[in-house]
Amino acid sequence: MLPIMHTREEKIEAFGRLMDVLDRLRKECPWDKKQTNESLRPNTIEETFELCDALLKDDRDNICEEVGDVLMHMIFYSRIGEEKGDFDIADVCNREADKLIFRHPHIYGNVQADTTDEVLKNWEQLKLKENGGKKRVLSGVPNSLPSLIKAYRIQDKARNVGFDWQERRDVWKKVHEELDELEAELEREDKERATRELGDFLFSVINAARLYKLNPDNALEYTNQKFIRRFNYIEEHSIREGKPLTEMSLEEMDKLWEEAKRNEE
């Protein structure tokens, strides 16, 4: 059972303990001593996705553990930065605090923002003022983001500067238009053009999800997990019956699929 609350002093002490542990590992552990920003990066990506899995499962203990793993990586990068003389964990924390204060003038200043949409719009406009006002609207979207999430983020950023549908229901005309264009290219069997039209269609569906305040990444993952459960049901049945999936007819698999659906109801 995780503790419900710690005092501020206990939190600071715990953070310092983790820093001390990492400092010692960096000095004494052969593996930790060898790590660089480049070598840690793949592990950081893996740890981030493990945290995402825990969040989707809403597993409190697992979330706590995975947050710790990600936090350790952040401290590790700060330790490497300190060794290079570039920055340390204090620089990281202070820069982040300064940025949050600057981007929340409705809390730390005299700007009015009573709704989430107003806060997000202010946030994006303030980001554009950073670095001498030379920052581009879409520059904050990492190129390495998964394409589905990237599409959602660039659409959302464009919305925050006023580039969006006036009426959200109008987006469905675009969805149907893109689907028609995809079907036309599929009929022509032009794979390259069909691929482009498929991208346009998916982009428009993601846009519709955003307009209706649905998270397309969460929605797709829900369907992924649903498919896995139902397909596993079919496979488990085939194992019990001693009949390989490759020897089952599509009709047999469809029947088991429907059974799995009914079991979920």
N, C-alpha and C positions, 0 to 999 in steps of 0.2 A: 504494500500500500504506500503510495507516494505521499510525502508530507504536503499539507494544504498550503502552508504559508511559512516563509522565513522572514526574519527581520532584514532590514537593509544592510546591517553590519554582517549578518550571516551570508548574505548574497555576495558582498564584496570579498569576504573571506574565502568563500567557495571559488570565486573567479580567480583569486590570487593563488589558491591551491592548484587549480588546473594549470595556470601559467607556470608555477614552480615545477610541476610534474613534467610539463612539456620542455621546460628549460633543461631539466636533468636528462631527459631522453635525448634531446638534441646534442648534448655533450657526451653521453655515455653509450647510447644504443647505436650499433653499427648501421641499422636500417635508417633510423631517424637522422643520423649525421649526414647521410648521403643525399637526402631529399632536397629537391630544388622546386621552384615554381612550376617548371615544366613537368617534372616527374610526379608532382602532387596533383596536377590538374585532372587526369583521368579518374583518380580516386575521389576527388571532390565532386565530380559529375556523378559518379556512382552513389556517393553518400547522399547527394541531393535527391536523387531519384528514390533512394531507400526511404528518405524522409517523406517524400511525396506519397509513397505506397502506404506508409504508416498513417498519414493524414487521411487518405481515402478510406482506410479501415477504421479510422477514429479510435485507434488503439492507444490509450493514454500512456501506458508504460513504454510501448514501442516508440511513440512520438518523443517522449522524454529522452530515450536512448539515442535516437537518430538526431535530435536537435543537438545533443552533446557531441556527436560525431562531427556534425557540420561546424559547430562552434570551435571544436578543436582545430579544424582545418583553418578557420579564420585566424586563430591565434598563431598557428604554424606559419601562415603567410606573413603575418606581422613580425614574427620572430626572424624570418628570413630577411624581411625588409630592414629590420634593425641591424642585423649582421652586415648588410650591405651599406648601412649608413643612410638609407633612403627615408625610412619612417619606422615608427614603432606602434604598439597597440594604443598608446595614448593619442598619437596623431590620428589613428583610425577612428577612435571614439569621438574625439573632439571635432574632427571634420564632419562626421555623420551628425553629431548634435547640432553643429552650426548649420548644416544643410536643412535639417528638419525644422529648426527655428525659422530659417529664411523662408521655407516653403509653407509655413503655417502662420501667416500673418493674421489670420482670423483668431489665433490663440495668443500669439506673441506681439501682435500689432493692433491696428484699428480697422482692418478689413472685415467686411461683413460676409459671412458664408454660413448659411443655415441648413443647407442640404448637402448630401454627398456629391451630387453633380456639380454644385458650385465649388466645393472643395477641390474636386478633381480638375475642373477647368482652371482654377487659380494655380493649382500645382503645375500643370503643363505650361501655363503662361510664364510662371516664375522660372521654370527650368530653362525656358528660352532666353531669359535675361542673364543667365549665368555665363561665365566665360566671355564677358564683354558683349553679350547679346548675339554672339556668332553661332550659337548652337542651333542645329536644324531640328525640325519637329520630329522626324523619325530617326534621328541619330542615336537615341537612347535605346533602340530595339536591337539587342545583340544578334549578329548574323548567325550565331550558332544555336539560337533557339529552335526547337522543333517547329516545323512549318505551320502546323495548326495553331500553336500558341502565338507564333510570330504574326500570322494573319490577323488574329484577334487583337493583338497589341497595336499593330500599325493602324488598324481601323479605329481603335479606341483613341489613339493619340490624334488622329486626324479629326475625330469628333470633338476633341477638347479645344480645337481652334476653329470650330464652326463648320467643318467639312463633313456633312452628314445628311441623311435623308430628313426632310421636313416632317413627313408622315411615315411612321415605321411600316405601315401596311403596304406602302408602295414598293418595299423591297421585294415583295413576292413576285411582282412583274419581272424584276431583274432575275430572280431565281429561275422562273419559268423560261425566260428568254435564253439564259445560259444553258439550261437543260436542252432546249430545242436545238441550239447550236452544237452542243455536244453530240446529240443523236444524229444530226446531219453529217458531222464529220465521221462518226462511226459507220454510218451507211456508206460513205465514200471510201471507207477503209484506209483513211489517211491517218496513220498512227501518230505522226508528229503533230499535226493540227488537232487531232482528237485529244492528245495529251495536254495541249495548251487550253483547249476548251474545258477539259476536266478540271484543270486548275481554276479556271474562271468560275465554273459551277460550284466547286467546293468553297471558293472565296466568298461567293454570294450567299451560300448557306451559312457559313460562319458569320457573315455580316448580319443575316437575319436573326441568328441566335443572339448576337450581341444586342441588337435592337430590342429584343424581347427579354433581355437580362438573363439569358441562359448561358452557362459556361459550356462551350462546345467540347472542350477537352475533357471535362468531367463527364459530360453526356456520352462521349465516345468510349471513355474508359468503363463507364457503367455497362454499356453494350458489350464491350470486350469481355468483361467479367461474366456477364450473362451468357454469352456464347460459350465461354470456357466451361461454365457449370453444366450447361445442357449437353455439350459435346462430351464432357467427361462422363455424364450419365449414360450416353450411348456406348462409350468405350468400356465402362465398368460392366454394362450388361453383356457386351461381347466377350469380355474376359470370363464372366461367370458361366456363360454358355459355351465357352471354348471355341467360339467362332470368330476368327479374325475380322476386323473391320473391312478389309479388302474383299472378303467373301460375302459381306452383307449387301443386300440390294438397297437401292435408294429408298424404296418404299418401306423397308424394315427400319432404316435409320430415321426416316420421317416420322414413323409411328412412335419410336422411342423419344424423338425430339418433342413430340406433342405431349407425351407422358411427362417429360421433364418440365414442360411449361405448366401443366396442370398441377404438378407437385409444388410449384412456386406460388400458386394462387392462394 
